[in-house]
């Protein structure tokens, strides 16, 4: 059963854009006399909504091994969402010492689909390169976009 938070996200987005445009372009400010605007009490600043953890995946572990010709990343990820995920692509961004991307390599989970609270392994391999000093792993679904990931690896 699919849960819908906003019946029409597009209409909500359009309304927000129109409101913001009206405020940025001056809107209809002259409809309120200047004296009335000055006498209004100042509004308190908007407070940010409480941050909630929206993570869908939890990166549990990654192990790196290398030979003269290849770099291998083997890892484990857990589906911490309440729904099954399928068609998950693993992206490994191999970076230089400054964090600049050298290359991005794609892979798949060993278990697909991955049920809620289940763990899957994955393996990514790339050719060895002296400029590769670190890596970053992310996950995405073909039709669902990027999966928010909680990194629980131990340093």
C-alpha positions in Angstrom: 0.0 0.0 0.0 1.5 3.3 -1.0 1.3 6.1 1.5 0.9 9.6 0.2 2.0 12.6 2.3 0.9 15.3 -0.1 -1.9 14.5 -2.6 -0.4 16.9 -5.1 3.2 17.9 -4.4 3.2 19.8 -7.7 0.4 22.1 -6.7 2.1 22.7 -3.3 5.3 23.6 -5.1 3.6 25.9 -7.5 1.9 27.7 -4.6 5.1 28.2 -2.7 6.9 29.5 -5.9 4.1 32.0 -6.5 4.2 33.2 -2.9 8.0 33.6 -2.9 7.8 35.4 -6.3 5.2 37.8 -5.0 7.3 38.6 -1.9 10.5 39.0 -3.9 9.1 41.1 -6.7 7.4 43.5 -4.3 4.0 41.9 -4.6 1.2 44.2 -3.8 2.9 46.3 -1.1 1.2 49.6 -2.0 -2.2 48.2 -1.1 -1.1 48.7 2.6 -0.5 52.4 3.5 3.2 53.0 4.6 2.0 54.2 8.1 0.1 50.9 8.6 3.1 48.8 7.7 5.4 50.7 10.1 2.9 50.2 13.0 2.8 46.4 12.6 4.6 44.5 15.4 7.7 42.7 14.1 7.2 39.0 13.4 9.3 36.5 15.2 11.7 34.6 12.9 10.4 31.3 11.5 11.8 28.3 13.4 13.2 25.4 11.5 11.2 22.2 11.8 12.8 19.6 14.0 15.2 17.4 12.1 14.0 13.9 11.7 16.1 11.0 10.5 14.8 10.1 7.1 17.5 7.6 6.4 16.5 4.7 4.2 19.7 2.7 4.1 22.4 2.2 6.7 26.0 1.7 5.6 27.3 -0.8 8.1 30.8 -1.6 6.9 33.3 -1.1 4.0 36.6 -2.9 3.6 39.2 -1.8 1.1 41.8 -4.1 -0.5 44.2 -3.4 -3.3 46.6 -5.1 -5.6 48.9 -3.5 -8.1 46.1 -3.5 -10.7 42.8 -3.2 -8.8 41.1 -1.6 -5.8 38.2 -3.5 -4.3 35.6 -2.2 -1.9 33.4 -4.8 -0.2 30.6 -3.5 2.1 27.4 -4.2 3.9 24.3 -2.1 3.9 21.0 -2.5 5.8 17.5 -1.4 4.6 16.3 0.7 7.6 13.1 1.9 5.8 9.7 0.4 6.3 9.5 -0.7 2.6 11.3 -3.1 0.3 13.9 -1.5 -2.0 14.7 -2.8 -5.4 16.9 -1.9 -8.3 19.5 -0.3 -6.0 22.6 1.0 -7.6 25.8 1.4 -5.5 28.0 4.3 -6.4 31.6 4.5 -5.3 33.2 7.8 -5.8 37.0 7.3 -5.8 38.7 10.5 -4.7 42.2 12.1 -4.5 43.7 13.4 -1.2 41.8 16.7 -1.6 38.4 15.0 -2.1 38.2 15.7 -5.8 36.5 12.9 -7.7 38.9 10.7 -9.8 36.2 8.4 -11.0 32.8 7.0 -10.1 32.1 3.3 -10.4 28.6 1.7 -10.2 27.7 -1.7 -8.8 24.6 -3.6 -7.5 23.6 -5.0 -4.2 24.0 -8.8 -3.9 20.4 -9.1 -2.6 17.7 -7.5 -4.7 15.0 -6.7 -3.7 16.1 -5.9 -0.2 13.4 -6.3 2.5 13.1 -4.0 5.5 15.6 -4.6 8.2 17.6 -7.0 6.0 21.3 -6.7 5.1 23.0 -7.0 1.7 26.6 -7.1 0.7 28.1 -5.3 -2.3 31.4 -5.2 -4.1 32.9 -2.5 -6.3 36.2 -2.8 -8.2 38.2 -0.3 -10.2 41.6 -0.1 -11.7 44.4 0.9 -9.3 45.6 4.5 -9.6 48.1 6.4 -7.5 45.8 9.4 -7.2 43.0 7.4 -5.5 43.4 8.0 -1.8 39.8 7.6 -0.4 36.3 6.8 -1.5 32.6 7.6 -0.8 29.7 5.2 -1.1 26.1 6.2 -2.0 23.0 4.4 -3.0 20.2 5.2 -5.4 17.1 3.5 -7.0 16.5 3.7 -10.7 13.1 5.3 -10.4 13.3 6.6 -6.8 16.5 8.7 -6.9 19.1 8.9 -4.2 18.6 6.9 -1.0 19.3 8.8 2.2 22.0 6.8 3.9 23.1 6.8 7.5 26.8 6.0 7.8 27.4 3.7 10.8 30.9 2.5 9.9 33.4 2.4 12.7 36.5 4.6 12.1 
